[in-house]
Amino acid sequence: MKQLMLGNAAVARGLYEAGCCVISSYPGTPSTEITEEAVKYSEIYCEWAPNEKVAMESAFGACLAGKRSFCAMKHVGLNVAADPLYTMAYTGVNAGLVIGVADDPGMHSSQNEQDSRHHAIAAKVPMLEPSDSAEALAFAKLAYELSEEFDTPVLLKMCTRVAHSQSIVETSPRVEPEMKPYEKNIAKYVMMPANAIRRHPFVEERTRKLQEWAEAAPVNRVEPGRDHKIGIITSSTSYQYVKEVCGERFPVLKLGMAWPMPEKLIRDFAASVSVLTVVEELDPIIENYCRSLGLALVGKDVFPMEGEFSQNLVAEKLGMPVHTGRAIEDPIPPRPPVMCAGCPHRGLFYTLSKNKCTVLGDIGCYTLGAVAPLSAMDMTLCMGGSISAVHGFNKARGAESEGKTVAVIGDSTFMHSGMTGLANIAYNQSNSTVIILDNSITGMTGHQQNPTTGRNIKGDPAGKIDLESLCKAMGFNRVRVVDPYDLKACDAVLKEELAAAEPSVIISRRPCALLKYVKHKAPLRVDPGKCVGCKNCMKIGCPAISIKEGKAHVDATLCVGCGVCEQLCGVKAFG
């Protein structure tokens, strides 16, 4: 049956049709929907893992047991899972194992623009790279065939535009292979040096065989063109831009296998055109490979290293007509991202800003605490980085910083990578204050459950980790819980813990305002007769509050009655 399908949903459908039985993932935009769609198939066991490393190791365990498995993550998530990935390249698999990784050119929701193709090359594992939903489905199925034929994990690389675009796919029934028997094999699966050194030649030979396969594989294809003055090698979403701009004018070598690449196919294609051009987003992976073959080409000397491409960018660089479209008469005012109305993080960050704290931040919705008018965050690095960094910061600066420096981290991020940093503080004893922002959900990626929520991926009851007990068990005597809507309490607790002469944890607990089960109070309103236009209420950056005719105004369609603004009003105009 043909249907319109999101790229990520198409991957999930491919996993289903291929007989995948176990999926363990960590949510990360733009990969999240793969697992959210896969869980709709009752034949597949799906779970959210605490982090990407755990997810990949769980998926490996399932494939070792004899069932096809999968895990998904975004590009920076693959960094976290690199440890098992690089060794799985040596062990190989039992049943098929596919790893979905989604890059984010343009950094729509990421802290960098890294190119995951580097991981495939460095880990020496094959990578498939679909360019639309139909290929996403087909390549997911093909990945299992390659995994089992060549005894290797396979990377399936998506990117934001392919993951979040829709195109036509044709679905097929599920075919579930029989469970492969598990056989003890110490030489293959126990990667101590003596065994690993014997597996390395296997990896190199496998790469050679995969390259041979790539030469004739239909995922790599030459599309003819009328004008051989230019020949274009491209892949992924760049292929779509090239075809939209050029149509059938120039011949195109479309690479569906990002690694290893087909040497002979590339050489033959290059010989058939006058000027070889490589169109690829981010790093010059294809370009550098072609140059290593001694081929002259046009690549990153023309096309940018940064950001997403577009039809107009490709057209401009190829000397083709650029369609400017129609300009709007009035410029659209900028709309910077802000925390939602009623966000529980707002009161806490206001308190941090008021106390002029140095705030080492982490990855999540709360990163918006760095945005004006709060401007209450000094650093964001990676998942869990805040806690480790505050320890190092205080060890370096000592008493000078201990009384005014904090780490902030979300509940899901704490489960992901915060516990080891907290253990470091407990073990090496820096006088550091850590604030866990517990909004009872994984907010930034769209409300996924995590080990602190008591629900699994389907919303069913699951094991729940008690943050207070965990922190105490890790050696913290001072563990405080505050309601971030209560500004006076937040201020008092923050001052007390910063003044304490030992490590401490503050848990700022209030569910995300967007959760369906959260019951809100009636929207507040402003009495214009009392309001003096002082704009104190604007200091929290709530999108429900604006100034109209010199007076504060509350948008009743946005306000959830959290009362934070009311606490800032010296004339009691809110009510």
Residue pairs with C-beta under 8 A, 6 or more apart in sequence:
1 170
1 171
2 168
2 169
2 170
2 171
3 168
3 169
3 171
4 166
4 167
4 168
4 169
5 13
5 133
5 137
5 166
5 167
5 168
5 169
6 33
6 37
6 133
6 163
6 164
6 165
6 166
7 130
7 132
7 133
7 136
7 158
7 162
7 163
7 164
7 165
7 166
7 167
8 30
8 31
8 32
8 33
8 34
8 37
8 102
8 136
8 158
8 163
8 164
9 33
9 34
9 37
9 133
10 133
10 134
10 136
10 137
10 140
10 169
11 34
11 37
11 72
11 100
11 136
11 137
11 140
11 156
11 158
12 33
12 34
12 35
12 37
12 38
12 40
12 41
13 37
13 137
13 140
13 169
13 171
14 136
14 137
14 138
14 139
14 140
14 141
15 23
15 34
15 38
15 44
15 70
15 98
15 140
16 38
16 41
16 43
16 44
16 174
17 137
17 141
17 171
17 172
17 173
17 174
17 175
18 68
18 96
18 140
18 141
18 143
18 144
18 175
19 68
19 144
19 174
19 175
19 176
19 177
20 38
20 44
20 68
20 69
20 70
20 98
20 144
21 43
21 44
21 45
21 62
21 67
21 68
21 69
21 176
22 44
22 45
22 58
22 59
22 62
22 67
22 68
22 69
22 70
23 35
23 38
23 39
23 44
23 45
23 46
23 47
23 59
23 69
23 70
23 71
23 72
24 46
24 47
24 48
24 49
24 54
24 55
24 56
24 58
24 59
24 62
24 69
24 71
25 31
25 34
25 35
25 46
25 47
25 48
25 49
25 52
25 55
25 70
25 71
25 72
25 73
25 100
26 48
26 49
26 50
26 51
26 52
26 54
26 55
26 73
26 77
26 416
27 35
27 48
27 442
27 445
27 446
27 448
28 52
28 73
28 74
28 76
28 77
28 102
28 445
29 74
29 102
29 104
29 108
29 109
29 110
29 444
29 445
29 446
30 74
30 102
30 104
30 108
30 109
30 158
30 159
30 160
30 163
30 164
31 72
31 73
31 74
31 77
31 100
31 101
31 102
31 158
31 163
32 72
32 445
32 446
32 448
33 163
33 164
34 72
34 100
34 102
34 158
34 163
35 46
35 48
35 72
35 457
36 446
36 448
36 457
38 44
38 46
38 70
39 46
39 457
39 458
43 174
43 176
46 457
46 458
47 58
47 456
47 457
48 442
48 448
48 449
48 450
48 456
48 457
49 55
49 58
49 71
50 415
50 416
50 450
50 451
51 77
51 80
51 383
51 415
51 416
51 417
52 71
52 73
52 77
52 78
52 80
52 81
53 80
53 81
53 83
53 84
55 71
55 72
55 73
55 81
56 71
56 73
56 81
56 84
56 85
56 88
56 99
57 84
58 71
59 69
59 70
59 71
59 97
59 99
60 69
60 84
60 88
60 93
60 97
60 153
62 69
62 95
63 69
63 93
63 94
63 95
63 96
63 97
64 93
64 94
64 182
64 189
65 94
65 95
65 179
65 182
66 94
66 95
66 179
66 180
66 181
66 182
67 95
67 179
67 180
68 95
68 96
68 97
68 98
68 144
68 177
69 95
69 96
69 97
69 98
70 97
70 98
70 99
70 100
71 81
71 99
71 100
72 99
72 100
72 101
72 102
73 80
73 81
73 99
73 100
73 101
73 102
74 101
74 102
74 103
74 104
74 110
75 101
75 102
75 103
75 104
75 110
75 114
75 115
75 116
76 110
76 111
76 112
76 114
76 382
76 383
77 101
78 85
78 99
78 101
78 116
78 119
79 114
79 382
80 383
80 417
81 99
82 119
82 123
85 99
85 119
85 123
85 125
85 153
86 122
86 123
87 191
87 196
88 97
88 125
88 153
89 123
89 124
89 125
89 152
89 153
89 203
90 191
90 196
90 199
90 200
90 202
90 203
91 188
91 189
91 191
91 199
92 151
92 152
92 153
92 188
92 199
92 202
93 147
93 148
93 151
93 152
93 153
94 180
94 182
95 148
95 177
95 179
95 180
96 143
96 144
96 145
96 147
96 148
96 154
97 147
97 153
97 154
98 140
98 143
98 144
98 147
98 153
98 154
98 155
98 156
99 153
99 154
99 155
99 156
100 156
100 158
101 116
101 119
101 155
101 156
101 157
101 158
102 157
102 158
102 159
102 160
102 163
103 113
103 114
103 115
103 116
103 157
103 158
103 159
103 160
103 282
104 110
104 113
104 159
104 160
105 113
105 159
105 160
105 281
105 282
105 307
105 308
105 309
106 113
106 160
106 307
106 308
107 113
108 160
109 444
111 363
111 380
111 381
111 382
113 282
113 306
113 307
114 282
115 282
115 283
115 285
116 127
116 155
116 157
117 127
117 129
117 157
117 258
117 259
117 283
117 285
118 283
118 285
119 155
120 126
120 127
120 155
120 157
120 258
120 259
121 259
121 285
124 203
124 204
124 206
124 207
125 152
125 153
125 154
125 155
125 259
126 146
126 150
126 152
126 154
126 155
126 210
126 257
126 259
126 260
127 154
127 155
127 156
127 157
127 257
127 258
127 259
128 139
128 142
128 143
128 146
128 154
128 155
128 156
128 157
128 219
128 256
128 257
128 258
129 139
129 156
129 157
129 235
129 236
129 255
129 256
129 257
129 258
130 136
130 138
130 139
130 156
130 158
130 162
130 236
130 256
131 162
131 235
131 236
131 237
131 239
131 240
131 254
131 256
132 162
132 165
132 167
132 240
133 162
133 165
133 166
133 167
133 168
133 169
134 167
134 168
134 169
134 170
135 219
135 256
136 158
136 162
136 169
137 169
137 171
139 156
139 219
139 256
140 156
142 219
143 154
143 156
144 154
146 152
146 154
146 210
146 213
147 153
147 154
150 206
150 209
150 210
150 213
151 202
151 206
152 206
152 210
157 236
157 258
159 236
159 237
159 281
160 308
161 237
161 240
161 308
162 236
162 237
186 195
187 195
187 198
188 195
188 199
191 199
207 260
210 260
211 260
211 261
211 262
211 263
214 220
214 257
214 260
214 261
214 262
214 265
215 262
215 263
215 264
215 265
217 256
217 257
217 262
219 255
219 256
219 257
220 253
220 254
220 255
220 256
220 257
220 262
220 265
221 253
221 254
221 256
222 251
222 252
222 253
222 254
222 265
222 269
223 248
223 251
223 252
223 253
223 254
224 248
224 251
225 231
225 246
225 248
225 249
225 250
225 251
225 252
226 248
226 249
226 250
227 249
227 250
228 250
228 251
228 272
228 273
228 274
229 250
229 273
229 274
229 275
230 250
230 273
230 274
230 275
230 277
230 318
231 250
231 251
231 252
231 253
231 269
231 270
231 272
231 273
231 274
231 275
231 276
231 277
232 242
232 246
232 250
232 251
232 252
232 253
232 277
232 278
232 279
233 252
233 253
233 255
233 266
233 269
233 276
233 277
233 278
233 279
233 286
233 290
234 242
234 252
234 253
234 254
234 255
234 278
234 279
234 280
234 286
235 254
235 255
235 256
235 258
235 280
235 286
236 280
236 281
237 281
237 308
237 309
238 279
238 280
238 281
238 309
238 314
239 252
239 254
241 279
241 309
241 310
241 311
241 313
241 314
242 252
242 279
242 314
243 252
244 311
245 311
245 314
245 315
245 318
245 320
246 252
246 318
246 320
250 273
251 269
251 272
251 273
253 265
253 266
253 269
255 261
255 262
255 286
258 285
259 285
261 286
261 289
263 293
266 289
266 290
266 293
266 295
267 293
267 295
269 276
270 276
270 290
270 295
270 297
275 297
275 298
276 290
276 295
276 296
276 297
276 298
277 297
277 298
277 299
277 302
277 318
278 284
278 286
278 287
278 290
278 297
278 298
278 299
278 303
279 303
279 309
279 314
279 317
280 286
280 287
280 299
280 303
281 307
281 308
281 309
282 305
282 306
283 305
284 299
284 300
284 305
287 297
287 299
287 300
290 297
290 299
291 297
302 317
303 309
303 313
303 317
304 313
311 323
312 322
312 323
312 324
314 320
315 321
315 322
315 323
316 322
336 371
336 372
337 368
337 371
338 368
338 371
338 541
338 543
339 345
339 346
339 365
339 366
339 368
339 369
339 541
339 542
340 513
340 514
340 543
341 513
341 542
341 543
341 544
341 558
341 559
341 560
341 562
342 513
342 520
342 544
342 559
342 560
342 561
342 562
343 365
343 512
343 513
344 437
344 439
344 484
344 485
344 508
344 509
344 510
344 511
344 512
344 513
344 562
345 365
345 366
345 368
345 369
345 437
345 439
345 484
345 508
346 374
346 484
346 540
346 541
346 542
346 562
346 564
347 484
347 485
347 486
347 487
347 490
347 540
347 562
347 564
348 408
348 435
348 437
348 482
348 484
348 490
348 508
349 359
349 366
349 369
349 374
349 376
349 377
350 374
350 376
350 487
350 539
350 540
350 564
351 487
351 490
351 491
351 494
352 359
352 369
352 376
352 406
352 408
352 494
353 374
353 375
353 376
354 491
355 404
355 491
355 494
355 495
355 498
356 404
357 376
357 404
357 405
357 406
357 494
357 498
358 378
358 393
358 401
358 404
358 405
358 406
359 369
359 376
359 377
359 378
359 379
359 405
359 406
359 407
359 408
360 377
360 378
360 379
360 385
360 386
360 389
360 390
360 393
360 405
360 406
360 407
360 408
361 367
361 369
361 370
361 377
361 378
361 379
361 380
361 386
361 407
361 408
361 409
362 380
362 381
362 383
362 384
362 385
362 386
362 387
362 407
362 408
362 409
362 410
362 413
362 418
363 380
363 382
363 383
363 410
363 413
363 444
364 409
364 410
364 412
364 413
364 437
364 443
364 444
365 410
365 439
365 443
365 444
366 408
366 410
366 437
367 377
367 380
369 376
369 377
369 408
370 376
370 377
370 380
371 541
372 541
373 538
373 539
373 540
373 541
374 539
374 540
374 541
377 408
379 385
379 386
379 389
380 386
381 389
382 417
383 413
383 416
383 417
384 409
384 413
384 414
384 416
384 417
384 418
384 420
384 421
385 417
385 421
386 407
386 408
386 409
386 418
386 421
386 434
387 407
387 409
387 418
387 421
387 422
387 424
387 425
387 432
387 434
388 420
388 421
388 424
389 407
390 405
390 406
390 407
390 425
390 430
390 432
390 433
390 434
391 421
391 424
391 425
391 428
391 430
391 432
393 401
393 405
394 401
394 402
394 405
394 430
394 431
394 432
395 428
395 430
397 405
399 431
402 430
402 431
402 432
402 498
403 498
403 499
404 498
405 432
405 433
406 432
406 433
406 434
406 435
406 494
406 498
407 421
407 432
407 433
407 434
407 435
408 435
408 437
409 418
409 434
409 435
409 436
409 437
410 436
410 437
410 438
410 439
410 442
410 443
411 436
411 437
411 438
411 439
411 440
411 441
411 450
411 452
411 467
412 441
412 442
412 443
412 448
412 450
412 452
414 422
414 436
414 452
414 467
415 450
415 451
415 452
415 465
418 436
419 470
419 474
422 434
422 471
422 474
422 476
422 505
423 474
425 432
425 434
425 503
426 474
426 475
426 476
426 503
427 475
429 503
430 503
431 500
431 501
431 502
431 503
432 503
432 504
433 494
433 497
433 498
433 500
433 503
433 504
433 505
433 506
434 503
434 504
434 505
434 506
435 505
435 506
435 507
435 508
436 467
436 471
436 505
436 506
436 507
436 508
437 484
437 508
438 452
438 467
438 507
438 508
438 509
438 510
439 510
439 511
439 512
440 452
440 453
440 509
440 511
440 512
440 515
441 447
441 448
441 449
441 450
441 453
441 511
441 512
441 515
442 448
442 449
442 450
443 512
443 514
447 512
447 514
447 515
448 457
449 455
449 456
449 457
449 459
449 462
451 463
451 464
451 465
452 464
452 465
452 467
453 462
453 464
454 461
454 462
454 463
454 464
455 461
455 462
456 462
467 507
468 479
468 481
468 507
471 479
471 505
471 507
472 479
476 503
476 504
476 505
477 502
478 497
478 500
478 502
478 503
478 504
478 505
479 504
479 505
479 507
480 493
480 496
480 497
480 504
480 505
480 506
480 507
481 506
481 507
481 509
482 489
482 490
482 493
482 506
482 507
482 508
482 509
483 489
483 490
483 508
483 509
483 510
484 490
484 508
484 509
484 510
485 510
485 562
485 563
485 564
487 564
487 567
487 568
488 567
490 508
493 506
494 506
497 504
497 506
511 517
511 518
512 518
513 520
513 560
513 562
520 560
520 561
520 562
521 560
521 561
521 562
521 563
522 561
523 544
523 554
523 556
523 558
523 559
523 560
523 561
524 554
524 559
524 561
524 563
524 565
524 566
524 574
524 575
525 554
525 556
525 574
525 575
526 551
526 552
526 553
526 554
526 573
526 574
527 573
527 574
527 575
528 551
528 573
530 571
530 572
530 573
531 551
531 552
531 571
531 573
532 571
532 573
533 547
533 550
533 551
533 552
534 570
534 571
535 547
535 552
536 568
536 569
536 570
537 545
537 552
537 565
537 568
537 569
537 574
538 545
538 547
538 552
539 568
540 564
540 565
540 568
542 564
542 565
543 555
543 558
544 554
544 555
544 558
544 559
544 560
545 552
545 553
545 554
545 555
545 565
546 552
546 553
546 555
547 553
552 573
552 574
554 565
554 574
565 574
566 572
566 574
566 575
